[in-house]
Amino acid sequence: MCKFFEMLLVKAPGGVKEVLLHSCCAPCSGAVIECLLQSGIRPVVFFSNSNIVPSEEYTARLNELQRYCANLGVELIEDEYNHEAWLTVVLERTPNSLAEVKQSTHEDSADPSLMRQRQLAAAPERGERCLNCFKFRLQRAAQYAAQRGLQVLTTTLASSRWKSLEQVAEAGDWATQATGSPLLFWNQNWRKGGLQERRNQIICEQQFYNQNWCGCEFSHRDTL
């Protein structure tokens, strides 16, 4: 382990010693989990990623995180997977299916609902669709944290250089406040303090399955 990382310590809001860590994947989680443990904070890792398709991609990412958490003796919870519910939220869609949106005729092209869905589907990375995605996933995590009685939620989404930290913070605050509980969102920038460098080291050390897209069909489209 690098010296700069050994010196990095973090403190959770309120000085709590157990937090719920929403995890998007093992590559983004490795250094964060290590940092938390080093700081005397026990993470309960929550894998809530209904954005990931196809099922083989979802399984590959989950398996890597399971392997890493098992090696560290860290608890991992897998949330229910529901890609259709995720699509409904991120596209702000009506009962029309995604297929119906794509196959809609010229006559219904003026329908405001369909136009909005097309706009969101075409949005670039860090656009409105991503904020909706973060809200969906972090709301699931916040609900679990509140039910379990945990006081703090944080996310590895804030470790990815591809994500907007402002969107992550907005979604996290929204999700925790929506629970109506004392749950707080820990808006930690997990890229600083050598964490980005250590992240890359762990990916190599663990030989993680790693991708340059978040897992959803829209992100994958933009990498082609």
N, C-alpha and C positions, 0 to 999 in steps of 0.2 A: 504494500500500500504506500502511496506517495506521502511524503512528510506533510505537505500542505493540507492533505485531506485528513490526516490524523489529528491535526490541530483544529479542524472545523467542528464546532459544537453549535447546536441550535436549541432554542427554548420554545416550547409550544405555548400558546396563549394560556394564561392562568397557571403556567407551570405544570400542566397535567402530564402524566407519565404514560398515558395510553391514548392513541388517536386512531381514527379511521382513515386509512390511506386509500383513496380511490386510485386504482392502477389501470393504466391504459395498455401496458405491455411490460415484459421483462426488461428490455433495453432501457426504457425510460425510468424503470423502478429501481434498478440495481443500486445505484449510488444513493438514491433517496432512502431506501430501506437501510442501507449500511450506515448512513449518516444518522438516522433516527436511533438506531440501536447503539451507536457510538455515543450518542447524547443521552442515553439512559431513557429513551422513549420507546415504548413498545407499540409497533404498528399492527393493527388488524387490517390486512390487505383485502380490498373489496374490488373484485373484477366485474365491472358492470360496463359492458361494451357491446350493446346491441347494434352498434354501427358496423361491426366487422362482417364482411362477406368475402367469399363463400364460407360454408361451414368448415371446410378444410383449413382455411386461413384462421378462422376463429380458434379452432382446436390447436393449431400449431402455436399460436401466441399464448393460449392458456397453458399449454403443456410446459412451455419454457418458464412461465411464472411459477407454476406449481413446483417445478424442479428446484428453482432458486429458493423459494420460500421453505420448502422441505429441508433443504440443506442448512438453512439458517434457523430452523425451528420456529418459523413465523406462521401465524394462522392466516389462512387464505379462504375467503368466502367467494363463491361464484354466484353472481346474481342471475336471475331468470333472464334468458335470452328472448328478445321479441323484436325482430327487425321491422316488422310491419308497424308496430306501435312507434318505433323510432322514426320511421319514414313519415308517419302521420304528423309527428311533432316537428321534425326538421323542415318539412315542406309546407307546414301549416295547411295541410290539405283537408278537403271535405271527404265524404265517403268514397269519392272517386279513387280508384287504385292508381298506382304509379303507371301501370300499363295503359290505362285509359287516358292519362295525361299525355303520355308520349304518342298515343294513337288518335288523339282528338282530331276532329275534322276542322276545316276552315271555318265552318259556320259557328262552332262553339269557341273559336279562338278569342272572341271578345269577352268571354266569361271571366270576370275579375278573379274568381277563385283559381281557375286554371292558369291564368296569366301569372298570378302570384306564385303558383307552384313551379311553373317553368322558370321564373326569375330566380327562385331559390335553388332550383336544380342546376342552373347555369352559373351560379355565384362562384367566385374564385375562393381559394383557401383564405381563411381569415375573414370571410364575408359573413353575411347574416345567417346563412345556413349553419356555419360552425358554432355561432353563439347558441342557436337553438339546440344543436347537438350537445354542447356542454351542459346546457340546462337540463336536458333529458337525463343524461348520465349522472350528473351530480345531484339531481333531485332524488334519484333512486338511492344513491349513496347516503344522502342526508336522511332519508326516511329510515334506512337501516340503522344508521348511527343513533338517531333519536330513539328508535325502538329498543336498541341495546343499552341505552343510557350513557353513551359516550358523549363527551362534551366538545370535542374538536374534530373537524373534518378538514383534510387537505387532499391534494391531488397531484399525481405525477404529470398531468397535462402541463403543469407549469415548469416542467423540465425540458420540454421539447422546443427547440428553436423555430419550429414550423408553426407554433401556436401563438396567438395573441395573448399576452399576459393580462391585458385589460379585459378581454372577453372571459378569460378563466376566472378572474376576480369577480366580474359582474355576475357570472353564472353561479359561482360558489356562494356569494352573498345572498343571491336570490333564492337558491335552493335551501340554505340553512334557515333563512327567515321564514320560508314557506312551511317549515315543520311546526312552527308555533312553539318550539321548545327553546331552551337556553343554548342550543347547539351553535357553535361559532365556526366560521370558515377561516382557516389559517392560510392567509394569502402569502405564502412563502415563495420566493423566487428560487426554484431548485436548480437554476443554472449557474449561480454565483458560488464564490468560495472554493473554486476548484472542482465543483460537482460535475461540470460539463466534461472536464478532462477525465475525471474518475469514471464517469459514465462510459466513456469510450474504452477505458482500460478494462472495465468489467465485462463489456460486450466481448472483447477479445479473450479475456481469461475464461469466461464461461462458454464461449463459442455460441452465443445466443443466436437463434433465428432472428434476423433483423430485416426490416423493410423500410423503404423511404416514403411510405404513404401510411395514412392513419388507419386504414382498414375498410373504409366505406367505398362504395362504388364511384362516388363523385371524386374523391381524392385520387383513386386509382386512375380514373379517366384523365385527370390532369397531369399524371406522370407519363402517359403514353406518348 
